[in-house]
Amino acid sequence: MKSVFLSNFFEKRKTVETLIDESRVDAGYYLFLFFSTFIVALGLIFGNAVIIMAGMLIAPILSPILSLGMGIATTSRRAIVRSVIILIRTAVLITGISFVVAFLTGQRGITDEMILASSPDIWLFLVAFFSGIVAAYSWIKQNTSVTLPSIALSISIIVPLSAVGIVLGSLPMLHEVLFGATVLFAINLLWVVVASTIVFVLFGFSNLQQWQEKKIEDEKNILAEIKKDKEEAKNAIT
């Protein structure tokens, strides 16, 4: 057990720092989220699992979810609030983009993929839980790939949420699909966060609250400087 959950102090600091950097909401994050959701929504509408998988390959949602798990593990209120805000924005955008795609394509029916994305099942919850464990472990051990667990995690989160947006943009409203997809998204998200929190606690990240909050403060200062430079450049032009 000790060999599995062994990580030195510098690895832990690097993991926290990387999570904060990778989960930062910037133009790149929004760009990847837009295209990922757009592709997934089309895959759900046309009932094509291959298209859905293509969207999962570029989904950027892994790091914000793991950041929330890390914030809970370190009991950092600041980190938790930051991650929750990012996830709320992400959820709203995924739902909104899917809504627009459904409206533009004139989606009126329901596909097998949409039914699957709105059918809560204990096995699907276990997929989310184990994906969270593997993703968190892979993130700590940087010599292992996070690609596959990232895809599995994205399927657990983005697909049901995209189904919600599609249903909202469809007429007549499919209430059963809407409710099922919302429940599946919420429970899957909970399982992933719980799983990642367990892994981070077992690896001993609980004592890194001050380091985590310091990196968040550094991020805030960097963003403030960037904003200030943009305003100064704009004023210089005018």
C-alpha positions in Angstrom: 0.0 0.0 0.0 2.8 2.4 0.8 4.5 1.9 -2.5 1.2 2.7 -4.3 0.5 5.9 -2.4 4.0 7.2 -2.2 4.7 10.7 -3.4 7.4 13.1 -2.3 6.8 16.7 -1.2 8.0 18.2 -4.4 5.8 15.9 -6.5 2.8 17.0 -4.4 3.6 20.7 -4.9 4.1 20.2 -8.6 0.7 18.4 -8.8 -1.1 21.3 -7.1 0.6 23.9 -9.2 -0.1 22.0 -12.4 -3.8 21.5 -11.5 -4.2 25.2 -10.9 -2.5 26.1 -14.1 -4.4 23.6 -16.2 -7.8 24.5 -14.8 -7.4 28.2 -15.4 -10.3 29.5 -17.5 -8.9 31.4 -20.5 -9.6 31.7 -24.2 -8.1 28.3 -24.8 -10.3 26.6 -22.3 -13.4 28.1 -23.8 -12.3 27.3 -27.3 -11.8 23.6 -26.5 -15.0 23.4 -24.5 -17.0 24.9 -27.3 -15.7 22.5 -30.0 -15.9 19.5 -27.6 -19.5 20.3 -26.7 -20.5 21.1 -30.3 -19.1 17.7 -31.5 -20.7 15.8 -28.6 -24.1 17.4 -29.2 -24.0 16.5 -32.9 -23.1 12.9 -31.9 -26.0 12.7 -29.6 -28.4 14.2 -32.1 -27.3 12.0 -35.0 -26.9 8.9 -32.8 -23.2 8.4 -33.6 -21.0 7.1 -30.9 -17.8 7.8 -32.9 -18.6 11.5 -33.1 -19.2 11.6 -29.4 -15.9 10.0 -28.7 -14.2 12.5 -31.0 -15.6 15.3 -28.9 -14.3 13.6 -25.7 -10.7 13.6 -27.0 -10.6 17.5 -26.8 -12.7 18.0 -23.7 -10.9 20.2 -21.1 -13.1 19.4 -18.1 -10.7 17.0 -16.3 -8.5 19.5 -14.5 -11.4 21.7 -13.0 -13.0 18.6 -11.5 -9.7 17.3 -10.0 -9.1 20.8 -8.7 -12.3 20.6 -6.7 -11.3 17.2 -5.3 -7.9 18.7 -4.4 -9.6 21.7 -2.7 -11.7 19.3 -0.6 -8.6 17.2 0.3 -6.7 20.3 1.4 -9.8 21.8 3.1 -9.1 25.0 1.2 -12.3 27.1 1.0 -10.7 29.4 -1.6 -9.8 26.5 -3.8 -13.2 24.9 -3.5 -15.0 28.2 -4.4 -12.7 28.7 -7.4 -13.4 25.2 -8.7 -17.1 25.4 -8.1 -17.3 28.7 -10.0 -15.4 27.2 -12.9 -17.6 24.1 -13.0 -20.8 26.2 -12.9 -19.6 28.3 -15.8 -18.6 25.1 -17.7 -22.0 23.4 -17.0 -23.9 26.5 -18.2 -21.8 26.8 -21.4 -22.2 23.1 -22.2 -25.9 23.3 -21.7 -26.2 26.5 -23.7 -24.1 25.3 -26.6 -26.0 22.0 -26.8 -29.3 24.0 -26.7 -28.2 26.1 -29.7 -27.0 23.1 -31.6 -30.4 21.3 -31.1 -32.3 24.4 -32.1 -30.2 24.9 -35.3 -30.5 21.3 -36.4 -34.2 21.2 -35.7 -33.8 18.3 -33.3 -37.2 16.8 -32.4 -36.6 13.1 -31.8 -34.6 11.1 -29.4 -31.7 8.8 -30.2 -30.4 5.7 -28.4 -27.3 7.7 -27.3 -29.6 10.3 -25.7 -31.5 7.6 -23.8 -28.2 6.1 -22.5 -27.1 9.6 -21.5 -30.3 10.0 -19.4 -30.5 6.6 -17.8 -28.9 6.6 -14.3 -27.4 3.2 -13.5 -25.1 1.9 -10.7 -22.6 0.6 -13.3 -22.3 4.0 -14.9 -21.7 5.6 -11.5 -19.0 3.1 -10.9 -17.4 4.1 -14.2 -17.4 7.7 -13.0 -15.9 6.7 -9.6 -13.1 4.5 -11.0 -12.4 7.1 -13.7 -11.9 9.7 -10.9 -9.5 7.4 -9.1 -7.4 6.6 -12.2 -7.5 10.2 -13.4 -6.3 11.6 -10.0 -3.6 8.9 -9.7 -2.4 9.5 -13.2 -2.3 13.3 -12.5 -0.1 12.7 -9.5 2.2 10.2 -11.3 3.1 12.3 -14.3 4.8 9.3 -15.9 1.4 7.7 -16.6 -1.1 8.8 -19.2 -4.3 10.7 -18.3 -5.8 10.4 -21.8 -8.0 7.3 -21.3 -9.4 8.2 -17.8 -9.9 11.7 -19.1 -12.1 10.4 -21.9 -14.1 8.2 -19.6 -14.6 11.0 -17.1 -15.7 13.4 -19.9 -18.2 10.8 -21.1 -19.6 10.6 -17.5 -19.9 14.4 -17.2 -20.3 16.2 -20.6 -22.5 13.7 -22.4 -25.4 13.8 -19.9 -25.1 17.6 -19.6 -25.1 18.0 -23.3 -28.2 15.8 -23.4 -29.9 18.3 -21.0 -29.1 21.2 -23.4 -30.4 19.2 -26.4 -33.7 18.4 -24.7 -34.1 22.0 -23.6 -33.7 23.0 -27.3 -36.1 20.4 -28.6 -39.8 20.5 -28.9 -41.8 18.9 -27.6 -40.0 18.7 -24.3 -38.8 15.3 -23.3 -39.2 15.5 -19.6 -38.0 12.0 -18.7 -34.8 12.5 -20.7 -34.3 15.9 -19.1 -34.7 14.6 -15.6 -32.6 11.5 -16.1 -29.7 13.3 -17.8 -29.6 15.9 -15.0 -29.6 13.3 -12.3 -26.9 11.3 -14.2 -24.7 14.4 -14.6 -25.0 15.4 -10.9 -24.3 11.9 -9.5 -21.5 11.2 -11.9 -19.9 14.5 -10.9 -20.3 13.7 -7.2 -18.7 10.3 -7.7 -15.7 11.7 -9.6 -15.1 14.4 -7.0 -15.3 11.9 -4.1 -13.0 9.5 -5.9 -10.3 12.1 -6.6 -10.6 13.5 -3.1 -9.9 10.0 -1.6 -6.9 9.6 -3.8 -5.5 13.0 -2.9 -6.0 12.4 0.8 -4.3 9.0 0.6 -1.3 10.6 -1.2 -1.0 13.0 1.7 -2.1 16.3 0.1 -4.1 17.4 3.1 -1.2 19.5 4.5 -0.8 21.6 1.3 -3.6 24.1 1.9 -1.2 27.1 2.2 0.7 26.2 -0.9 -2.5 25.7 -2.9 -3.9 29.1 -1.8 -0.5 30.8 -2.5 -0.6 29.5 -6.1 -4.2 30.7 -6.5 -3.2 34.1 -5.2 -0.3 34.1 -7.7 -2.7 33.2 -10.5 -5.0 36.1 -9.4 -2.1 38.6 -9.5 -1.0 37.4 -12.9 -4.5 37.8 -14.3 -4.7 41.2 -12.8 -1.4 42.2 -14.4 -2.6 40.9 -17.8 -5.8 42.9 -17.5 -3.9 46.0 -16.5 -1.5 45.7 -19.4 -4.4 45.3 -21.8 -6.1 48.4 -20.4 -2.9 50.4 -20.7 -2.4 49.3 -24.3 -6.0 50.2 -25.1 -5.6 53.6 -23.6 -2.3 54.2 -25.4 -4.0 53.4 -28.8 -7.0 55.8 -28.1 
